Amino acid sequence: MTEISTTISTTVSTTPATSITFADLNLPKALHRALRKAGLHTPFPIQAATLPDALAGRDVLGRAQTGSGKTLAFGLALLSRLDGGKARPRRPRALVLVPTRELAMQVADALVPLAKAMGLWCRTVVGGMSLQRQAEALLRGVDLVIATPGRLSDHVRQGTCTLDGIELVAIDEADQMADMGFLPQVRQILDRTPPDGQRLLFSATLDDAVADLVSRYLTDPVTHSVAPVTASVDTMEHHLFQVEHKDKQAVVTEIAARQGRTILFVRTKHHVDRLTTRLRAAGVPAAALHGGKTQGQRNRVLADFRSGRMPVLVATDVAARGIHVDGIGLVLHVDPAADHKDYLHRAGRTARAGASGTVVTLVTREQRRTVRRMLERAGVRPHYAVVSPGDAELIRITGARTPSGVPVVDRTSTRRQARPSQQRRRTGPARDRSPLRGSGSRRSAAAVR
């Protein structure tokens, strides 16, 4: 897969100036005050590189590794360009498209406080949540919509959101949009927006999969690339541990019992649930995250992970791009990533924004050669070791410990057990009270993982 040719753009920036501050960027006063109040004074490289062009109204392609500050790079541009418009417009004026619910929530967490400081209204439109409530919120007025493609398409079909007033569009993680099969929906959405609007496209990689979006919807774009497409070797340590089948569960449990926030990646929802149950039974405070959970469940899991109440997160690749949690010290590939791009995005949960971290991949003897080829494509040369439970090398690199053995109680199950009396009060079958119910909402909930 090849990178988009720089002939598409008129300017390519690979070494942006980092000496500027937000005060130098001519941001709206209210936005600048909100940034100062939040303790943000100096932009990250991707922000320093792209904001001047985006604020000037140019279409922008931004490439930077995950965790490098892309959200504020496009978010500050959109909010600045929205400043001074009609108060609480009935039709959205700006749109942010992201591939997953988690990423939408992350973007909203970053932008909503800044928007409020400017008197702007943001709404989040994602699957797994009430379509009717989202429709009611949109009808109350909105400047900026943060959405996943499937659920936004539902609202467009239902007539609860119109896109003909969209002046600004930002697409985040465009390559993942392609990987997840969302590009047809993205194209349909963009076709409904005015063709002369400004478009900002951000991603960790800009390869052939997004070339069609670039050529069809961006006009004379400027490309800014501030990081290589390979995994960071300066802020991450990459390790490849060979284990025997009979030792793998014990090794995983000891690593998970380490101190500090840890993410364990596996390939299937069933394996996530099974591994989480085993870890909790061994005394490891772990929580499960995958696409089979409701949005409320996913929000609670992430809140527990962020707070440190559940410092271990067991997840499928749904979490690889959509989670930003500070202080994740270790990423463990219990199941090796399917390809080098998945590896990079999983690994990107640690060593974010200049911090350091450790990435460990477990392999059996049969997997070793295939995984090494995949790591070569990712630009990674891992340290290799053969490990077993209790090894000094395992402890030195990961901080592995013997778990307490005291089972961790799942508070969600105890919460469910406390509700039978409420359920018995129901006199009839549960009903979907949403007047907007339709096949579109059912389809999008499955599509948005």
N, C-alpha and C positions, 0 to 999 in steps of 0.2 A: 504494500500500500504506500503510495507516494504522497508527499506533502503537496498542497496546492502551490502551483507555480507563483512566484512573486510577481510575474507579469500581470496578474489580476489586479494588483494594487499599485499605487503610485509611490508609496513610501513604505519602507520596511525599517523598523526600529529594532535593533537587537541589543543596544546598550543605552537604555533610557537614562536621562539625568535623574539622580536620586537626591539632589541637594535642595530641590524646591519643597515648599510647604503648601498646605492647603490654602494659606493666605495668599499665595502667589497665583492662584488659579482663577481668581475673579468669580468665586462662587457667590450665590445670593447670601446676604448678610445673615438671614435667619438660619440658613443651612450651615454656614461657617460657625455661628454661635453654637449650634447643636453639636457639631463635630468637636469643638473645643470643650464643651461640657462633658462629652464622652471621653475626653482625653486623647482625641485623635488630632495630631498636628502635622505629621509628615506622611505623605502617601507612599504606599508600596510601589515597587518599580512598575508593575503593570498599570497601576492607577496614574502614576506620573507620566507614563508613556502615552496612554490613550486619552486621558481626560481633555487635554488641550484640543485635539481634533474633534472629539465627541461634543464638547461644549461649543465648538464652532459650527456644528451641524453636519459634519462629515459622516459618511458611513464608515464603520470601523470593523476590522477583523482583529480580535485580540487573542493571542496564544500565550498561555502561561500554565504552569503545572497547578494541579489542584491545591487549594489552601494558600494561594498566593495573593488573594485579595480581589478576585475578579468581580465579586458581588458589588463592592463599592465602586469599582471601575465603571460599570454600566449604571449602577444605581444613582451615584452622584450626578452623572450626566443627565439621566432622565429627570430627576427631581429639579435640577437646575433649569432644564429646558421647560419644565411645567410651571415654573414660578411665574406668578402674575396672571395666570389664566382665570377663567370663570370659576367662581366659588361653587364647589360641589356640583359639577356637571352631571347631567343625566346619562351621558354616554362617556365611556372611558376615553381618555386622550393618550394613554400610554399603556404598553403591554410588555410584561416579562414572561417568556415561555421557558419552562424548565421541564426535564423529563420525569422527575419523581416528586411525590408528595413531600418527602423529607427535605429535598432541596428547596421546594417552594416555601416551606416553613422557615428554613434557614434564611432565605432571601427576605421573607416578611419580617423576621426578627431583626434583621439589619436595617431595613428601610422604613418600616412603619414609624418608629420613634422620630426619625429624621423628617419624614413626611408630615407628621403631626406638628412638629416645630415650625413648619412652613405653612400650615393651614391646608394641607393637601390630604386627600382621602385615598387610602389603599384598600383593596379587597383581595382576598385569597380565594381562588377557585380551583379546587382539587377533588379528585375522587375519594370515596370513602367517607364523605361527610354529606350532610343534608343538602340536596339540590335546591329544595324550596327555600331554606334559610339563605343560601348563597344568592338565589334570585331576588329575595327581598332586600338583601344588603346592596345588591347592584342597583336596584330600583331607587334606593335612597340617595344615590349619587356616588360617583367614583372618578378619581383622576387616573389612578394607576391600578391595573389588574395584574396580579401575579398568578399564573395558571399553569396547569399541566394540559397538554394538547387534547386528551380525551375528554376531560370534563368541560373545558372551554367549548369544544365542539358540541357537546350536549346543550349548553346554554345558547349557543348560536342557533341550533336547530329548534329549540323551544321558543326562541324569540326573546329570551330574558337577558341577552347581551348582544349588542350590535357593535360592529367593529369599523363602521365607516367613518368614525371620528378619530381613529387611532392615528396620531401624528408621529409616534415614536415606538419602535419595537426593539426589544433586546432578547436575543436567543442565547441561553446559557447551556453549556455542555452539548453543543450541536452534534458532536460525534456520537454521544450516547443516544441522542434522539434517533440517529440513523441506526445504531446497533439495536435499539429496542423497537424498531419498525414504525416510528412516529412521523417520519418525513412526509408521507402522504397527508396526514392531518395538519402538519405544520404548513405545508404548501396551501392547503385549502384555507387555513386561517389567514395566511399572508395575502392570498388572493382577494380576501374580503376587506383588506385595509387599503387606504389610498396609496397608489404606487409611488407618489412623490414624498412619502414619509421617510424619516431617518431610520436606518437599521444598524444595530450593533450586534455583532455575532462573536461570542466568546467561547473558548473551549481549551482543554488541555492539549488537544491535537487538532490540526486543520488538514485532514487528508481527503482522499477522493470522495468519501461518503458525503461530504458537505459541499462539494464543488458545485453541485446543481443549485443549491440554495444561494450560493455566492453569485453565480452567473445570472440567475433569474431575478434576484430580489435586491441585490446591493448595487449601488451606483458609484463607480469610481472609488472603491473602498481603499482606505489606508490600512495596511497590515502592520501590527506591532507584535513582535515576538521577543519575549524577555526571558525565556527559559528553554532549555533543550527538551525534546519530547521523551528523553529517557529519564529513568528514575534518578533522584538526587543521590549522589555518592558522597556529597560533602556533609549533609545533615542526617543521613540514614546509614545504619549498618545493616547490610543484607547477609543473611545466614541461610544455609541449606543444611538441614539436619536429616540424616538418614536414620530411620528407625525400623525395628522389626514389627510385623503386624501385631504380635502379642503384647508389645510394649507401648503401642501408640496411644491407647487411652490413658495409661498411667502418665506418660510424658505430657500429654495435653493437659491433664488435670494438675500436674505439678506446675506447669507454666502458668495456667490460669490462676493458680493460688498465689502468684506473685503479688507484691504490693504495687498499687498504682492502676490506672485505667488501662485496660487491655481489650482489643477487639480480636475475636476469633472468627475467621471466615470459613464457611463450608458451602457446598454447592446446592443442597436441596432444603426445602422447608422442613421435611420430615427429619433430616439429620440435625437441623438446628434445634428442633424441639427435643429430640432424643438426647443430644449432647448436653443441652441445658439442664435437662432432668438429671442426668448423671452427675454433672458438676455440682448442682445444688445438693444432691444426696451426699456428696463427698464433703460438703461444707464450703463450697465456693459460691459466693454471692453473684450469680450470673442471671442475665435476662436475655430473652430471645427476641429477635427482630427479623421479620420476613414479610413478604407480600400477602400472606394469608391472614394477617391480623388486621383488625379495624383501625381506622385512623386514631380513635381514642386510645386503643391499646398501644399503638406505636408511639403516640405522644407521651403516655405514661412511662413507657420503657426508656425513651430518650431522656425524660426528666430525671428518672432514677439514675441513669448513667451519668448525666451531666453533674448531678449533685454528689455523686460518689456513693450513693446508697447501694447501687449495684455496679461496682467498678468493672465488671466483666460483661461484655456484650458479645453474644453469639449471633452471627448474622449471615444471610445470603448476600449476594452482590447488590441487592437493593440498597444496601448501606454504603456501597463503595464510593459513591460520589455525593450523596445527599446529606452527609452528616459532617458538621463542623463542631467538634468538641475539643477544647484546649486540653493539653496535658495527657494525651494518649501516648504512653511511652513505648508500647509494643503492639505490633500487628502480627498475628499468627495465622498463617495459611494452613489450617488443618487439612483441607483439601486444596491441592495446588490450583492456581488460577487457570481458567480455560485457555487464555491466551495472554500475550504480553501486555495488551491494553488493560485487561482486567487486573493484571498484576500491578500495574502502575497506579490504577485508581484505588485499589485496595491499600497499597502501600502508602498512598497519599493521605490516609487518615492519621498518620503520625508525621512528625517533623514538619508541621505546618507553620507557615509564616516565619521561617528561620529557626524554629526550635529543632531539637535533635530527637531521634527515635531509632527503634530497632525493628527490623522486619525479618521474620523467621518463616521458612517454608519447610513443612514436614514431607518427606518422601520415603517410599519404600524402595528397595533395590530395583524393582521393575520400573519405577517411575523416574528414576534419577536421570537417565539420558534425555528423556522427553522434556523434563522440567528444565534441565540445563540449556537445551536449545531455546526454550521459551524465554529464559532469563537473558540469553545472549541478544535476542531480539529486543528486549526491554533495555538493553545497555547496562546490564547488571553483572558484576562478577562477584558472586557471593562467597563468603567464607564457608568451607565445607567441613562437616564433622559427622561422625557416627556416634549417636547418643543412645542412652538407655536411662530408665528412671534413676534419679539420684546422682547422676554423673556430675562431677565437679565442673566440667565445661558447660553443661546445661545450666547449672546454677549461676556460674559466672556471667554468662551472656544474657540470660533472661531473668535472673532473680527467682528461678523456680523454687518452690517450697512444698513441703508436705502439707496437704490441706488438713483442716481441723477435724474432719470426720463428723462434725455436728451438722445435720441437715439444715438447709436454709428453707424457711417457710415461704411459700409463694403467696403473697398478700392478695393477688388477684383471685386465687382460688378460694381463699377465706372470705373475700368480699362476695363472691358468687354464692357461697354457702349461707351467707347471712340474709339472702333475699327470697327464700322459698315462700315466706308468708305473703310477700308482696305479689309473687307470681300467682299464688292461689286465689287472690282477690279478683283476678281477671275473670270476667263472666263470658267472654267470647274470644274468638281468635284475634291475634294481633293484626292490625290493619296498617297499611301504608297510607298515611293521611296526605301525602304530597300530591297536589294537583298536577305536578309536572312529571309524574311517573311515566316512563316509556322505555323502549328498548335501548335508546341511546344511553341513558344513565346506567343501565345494567352493563352495557358493553364497556363503557369507559372505566367503571370500577374495576373490571378485570384487566383492562389495558394498562392502567396506571399502577405500576408495581411499587 
